[in-house]
């Protein structure tokens, strides 16, 4: 088990050493390839799963979902979701919520306001993508948006628990 912890530590240090600008670049690259479904990123994700299987001494046909959870490692797509949402939350002063648009008490008042834009370039940007990824979150996580430390912790826990294999899987997931 000590060997496993050492490898996990090395793996996490590799990804945690990335600067936030590099993570944002990764996020933009993933989003620009069909919302996280591009060939290059699929290859990176397959490599990530291969590394996890090596760490866990698993067979090649074994699912990695539980292995990601056990190791406490976010999938490539979960990392993209996490980084994009955190970017928007940290820059909340430039984002409008539905509650600030109108005073009607609706079930979507905690959502961020999605501006109607026509430009594909804007739709693929971190700002717009973050709004699209933030809105489906469970209300209990959205309520933590003003406490970045708690939000970060709960969002990571949520994404680790679900281990999403694509952005589409995240968007299609039924939030409670």
C-alpha positions in Angstrom: 0.0 0.0 0.0 2.9 2.3 0.7 4.1 1.9 -2.9 0.6 2.8 -4.2 0.5 6.0 -2.1 4.0 6.9 -3.4 2.9 6.5 -7.1 -0.4 8.4 -6.4 1.6 11.2 -4.8 3.9 11.4 -7.9 0.9 11.4 -10.2 -0.9 14.1 -8.4 2.3 16.3 -8.1 2.6 16.0 -11.9 -0.9 17.4 -12.5 -0.9 19.8 -9.5 2.4 21.4 -10.7 0.6 22.7 -13.8 0.0 26.5 -13.5 -3.6 27.6 -13.6 -2.9 29.2 -17.0 -1.9 25.8 -18.3 -5.0 24.2 -16.9 -7.1 27.0 -18.6 -5.3 26.3 -21.9 -6.1 22.6 -21.5 -9.7 23.5 -20.8 -9.9 25.7 -23.8 -8.3 23.0 -26.0 -10.8 20.3 -24.7 -13.7 22.6 -25.2 -12.7 23.6 -28.7 -12.7 19.9 -29.7 -16.4 19.2 -29.8 -17.0 20.0 -26.1 -14.3 17.6 -24.7 -14.8 14.8 -27.3 -11.8 15.5 -29.5 -9.3 12.9 -30.8 -6.3 14.3 -29.0 -8.1 14.5 -25.6 -9.5 11.1 -26.1 -5.9 9.8 -26.5 -4.8 11.7 -23.4 -7.8 10.2 -21.4 -6.9 6.7 -22.6 -3.4 7.2 -21.4 -4.7 8.5 -18.1 -6.8 5.3 -17.7 -3.8 3.2 -18.7 -1.7 4.8 -15.9 -4.5 4.2 -13.4 -4.7 0.6 -14.4 -0.9 0.2 -14.0 -1.0 1.9 -10.5 -3.9 -0.4 -9.5 -2.5 -3.6 -11.1 -5.7 -4.0 -13.1 -6.5 -5.8 -16.3 -6.8 -3.7 -19.5 -10.5 -4.5 -19.9 -11.4 -3.5 -16.3 -13.4 -0.3 -15.7 -11.4 2.5 -14.2 -14.4 4.3 -12.6 -13.9 2.9 -9.1 -10.1 3.1 -9.4 -10.3 6.8 -10.0 -12.4 7.1 -6.8 -10.1 4.9 -4.8 -7.0 6.9 -5.9 -8.7 10.2 -5.4 -7.8 11.3 -9.0 -10.2 13.3 -11.2 -10.6 12.1 -14.7 -9.4 14.4 -17.5 -12.9 15.5 -18.2 -13.8 16.0 -14.5 -10.6 18.1 -14.2 -11.8 20.2 -17.1 -15.2 20.6 -15.5 -13.6 21.5 -12.1 -11.2 24.0 -13.5 -13.8 25.7 -15.7 -16.3 26.1 -12.9 -13.7 27.3 -10.5 -12.5 29.9 -13.1 -16.1 31.3 -13.3 -16.7 31.2 -9.6 -13.4 33.1 -8.9 -14.4 35.7 -11.5 -18.0 35.9 -10.3 -18.1 39.8 -10.5 -18.3 39.6 -14.3 -21.0 36.9 -14.3 -24.7 37.6 -13.7 -27.0 35.3 -11.8 -30.6 34.8 -12.7 -31.6 36.2 -9.3 -30.0 39.6 -10.2 -31.9 39.7 -13.5 -35.4 39.4 -12.0 -36.9 39.3 -8.5 -39.2 36.3 -9.2 -38.5 33.4 -6.9 -37.9 30.5 -9.3 -36.1 27.2 -8.9 -33.4 28.4 -11.3 -32.6 31.6 -9.4 -29.3 30.1 -8.2 -28.2 29.5 -11.8 -25.9 31.8 -13.6 -27.5 33.8 -16.4 -26.7 32.3 -19.9 -26.4 35.2 -22.3 -27.7 34.7 -25.8 -24.7 34.7 -28.0 -24.3 33.7 -31.7 -20.5 33.6 -31.9 -19.1 30.1 -31.6 -15.8 31.5 -30.3 -17.7 33.0 -27.3 -19.6 29.7 -26.8 -16.4 27.8 -26.6 -14.7 30.2 -24.2 -14.1 29.5 -20.5 -16.5 32.1 -19.4 -19.5 30.7 -21.3 -18.6 27.1 -20.8 -18.3 27.7 -17.0 -21.8 29.0 -16.9 -23.1 26.0 -18.9 -21.2 23.6 -16.5 -22.1 25.4 -13.3 -25.9 25.4 -13.8 -26.5 21.6 -13.7 -24.8 21.3 -10.3 -26.8 20.2 -7.3 -28.3 23.1 -5.4 -26.3 22.2 -2.3 -23.0 22.8 -4.2 -24.3 25.9 -5.9 -25.1 27.4 -2.5 -21.4 27.2 -1.6 -20.4 29.5 -4.5 -19.7 32.4 -2.2 -17.3 30.2 -0.1 -14.6 29.2 -2.6 -12.8 26.9 -0.3 -15.9 24.9 0.6 -17.1 24.9 -3.0 -13.7 23.6 -4.2 -13.9 20.8 -1.7 -17.5 19.7 -2.4 -17.2 20.1 -6.1 -14.1 17.9 -6.1 -15.8 15.3 -3.9 -18.8 15.3 -6.3 -16.7 14.9 -9.4 -14.6 12.2 -7.7 -17.7 10.3 -6.8 -19.1 10.4 -10.3 -15.8 10.1 -12.3 -17.3 11.4 -15.5 -15.9 10.0 -18.7 -17.0 12.9 -20.9 -18.5 16.4 -20.7 -21.7 15.1 -22.3 -22.0 12.5 -19.6 -21.8 15.3 -17.0 -24.4 17.4 -18.8 -26.7 14.4 -19.2 -26.4 13.3 -15.6 -29.6 13.8 -13.5 -28.6 16.1 -10.6 -30.6 15.7 -7.4 
